[in-house]
Amino acid sequence: MWEYSEKVKDYFFNPKNSGVLEDADGVGDVGAISCGDALRLMIKVEPVSQVITEAKFQTFGCGSAIASSSALTELIIGKTIEQAMQISNQDIADFLGGLPPEKMHCSVMGYEALQAAVANYRGEEWVDDHEEGALICKCFGVDEGMIERTIRANTLTAVEEITNFTKAGGSCATCAEGIEAVLERVNAEMVEEGILSAHEAFVPGAVPVLAKPKKVVVKAPESKAPLTTLQKIRLIEETIEEIRPSLQRDGGDCELIDVEGNRVIVKLTGACVGCHLSGATIEGVQARLVEAVGVPLLVIPAAPVH
Amino acid sequence: MANDPVYLDNNATTRCDPRVVEAMMPYFSEQFGNASSMHAFGSEVGGALAKARKQLQDLLGAEFDHEIVYTSGGTEADNMAILSALETQKGRDEVITSAVEHPAVLSLVAHLEKTGQAKVHIIPVDAKGRLDMEAYRKALGPRTAIVSIMWANNETGTIFPVAKLAEMAHEAGALFHTDAVQAVGKIPMNLKSTEIDMLSLSGHKLHGPKGVGALYVRKGVRLRPLVRGGHQERGRRAGTENAPGIIGLGRAAQLAGEYMAEEQTRVAALRDRLEEGLLGAISHSFATGDVENRLPNTANVAFEYIEGEAILLLMNREGIAASSGSACTSGSLEPSHVLRAMNVPYTAAHGAIRFSFSRENTQADVDRVLEVMPQIIARLRDMSPFWREREKEGAFNPTYA
């Protein structure tokens, strides 16, 4: 199941402005073939002020397509055509509290429907120049079309270059195989077209040239005056505050009880109590504190009170 | 008032039967021994594994219990069968499969083709999902190492004539493997009376635990292990036996045998009543697949002009679980390759919903679905531009990206 925000669910279950607008001044029909979705946007425009007074939609599509369509109508009603044209697909996604990366194209469809409806209102024909393909990098929402355009525009021949230009593969890197496949295909096509020489093209399976490890420059430690007790306790306090959210995510928590010399007494609460990993948690807290404060410290859990 | 949840997604996975869990429980912390060990801790587990193997053998109608090789599930069994055949069938490097297989087979053979390890023939199906027998006959030849064709399709329930397909494969000197993950436990089988060489199954599709499955390998068929290491499974699948899983699968197989008649009668009647009720109440809908020849538990109904994920979200709000062939419900955004292979029209394939029953479903489940589905479909159709314009040819013709 997709992780939809509450707002996406609300706009799907209770869509606003769904239906047909009789005598619309502009109609935009668009579709996203990758998902099979289609959207008709209908707008009414006040001719003097150019304000969009009414907007309605009809959508054939999934939950986020319907929510994106409805969000679009809410965003444009009351705006002038010029203002509405400033709306990006990201604005639609943001309005909905975000969309899963695979579903970002639903917001793109909304954006395109608006372009098409305005063109129709102005008596122009809207030509779609947006290509898309299979989603390759889920971390950054980069699809095949974007990778291909970037390869061609910048004559890229290495996976790392694609990561540098598009971010694709820059996080979990599990899509490396997918990126290689696109690079191999596009480079081969470029060689065919005579815009890339064969010896420069990406060859799959070639031993990758590993980046040389960066030389570590060892800096002499800055000489600092030793911390006062108060400064030390403040630092410990601040560092524990930084750690707490990650413990809270797992249902636990950590509280500073006291500091005696190099002994830091903390209390683990919530899910940390009785957790077989609490020993590791204490060690983790200790490592963070030692790093932050810069002096050896011993973290001791306070005896749990039941 | 809250309605009880209705689970009609049993082709995705089934509830592990409490009697299966009960059978497994002692093998976690009481009978924890390694079956390979010399001491009493191990030998007691060994006895339980032998019993479980026999239970599964009975469900399959296999001649010998050593024809069963336990795996981590159906996918591993599929991979083992195909990769082994390419190794043992000297001088043969072609694989034949169907266009509607599970990804466990299709993405493996695509990889083999891409990396030059095998030539692959994909046999098409007709509009009802039936295999093109003529294309199959033509694809078989002296280079065919193995045929891998599913017993029953996971999306439509359509059953392929595997016994006949196996005989044809043997005439060409090829091995025959079937992915029977959906069929085992739902339809009776008697493997010793067929020429099927290998068969994959999965525990969690028949009210057993997840993470365990098996490959049936007919006696005399040469097998190359996929996972090498220790001597377990007579050296055919290394790694310490998943004792609780195997024992759970054995109990699940025994129960499936006991409920087999009920599956063919009561469960099939529930499915039929739901399908007839839906088609009667909702216009522009039809059943996909070969309805005369399919699993007793599966109905795949296409609702035209609307999209599956939206249907599932509204059903989920009513506490009803099913699944869809829609592009939008899969992580890959690919529409169902099964419905595409059957040439189901685009606006119908997206609105196809699979209802898959099990012995745990009741008449009340069917009543509940029949009560809410017409409104759900009407509501989404009201929002769909294709629905309103369906009478006017080409009236809604969007610009596609």
Interface residues (C-beta under 8 A of the other chain):
Chain A: F12 F13 P15 S18 G19 V20 D29 V30 G31 A32 I33 S34 C35 G36 D37 A38 L39 R40 Q58 T59 F60 G61 C62 G63 S64 A65 I66 E102 K103 H105 V108 M109 E112 A116 W126 V127 D128 H130 E131 E132 A134 L135
Chain B: Y305 I306 E307 G308 E309 A310 L313 L314 R317 S326 A327 C328 T329 G331 S332 L333 E334 P335 Y346 T347 H350 D382 M383 S384 P385 F386 R388 F396 N397 P398 T399 Y400 A401
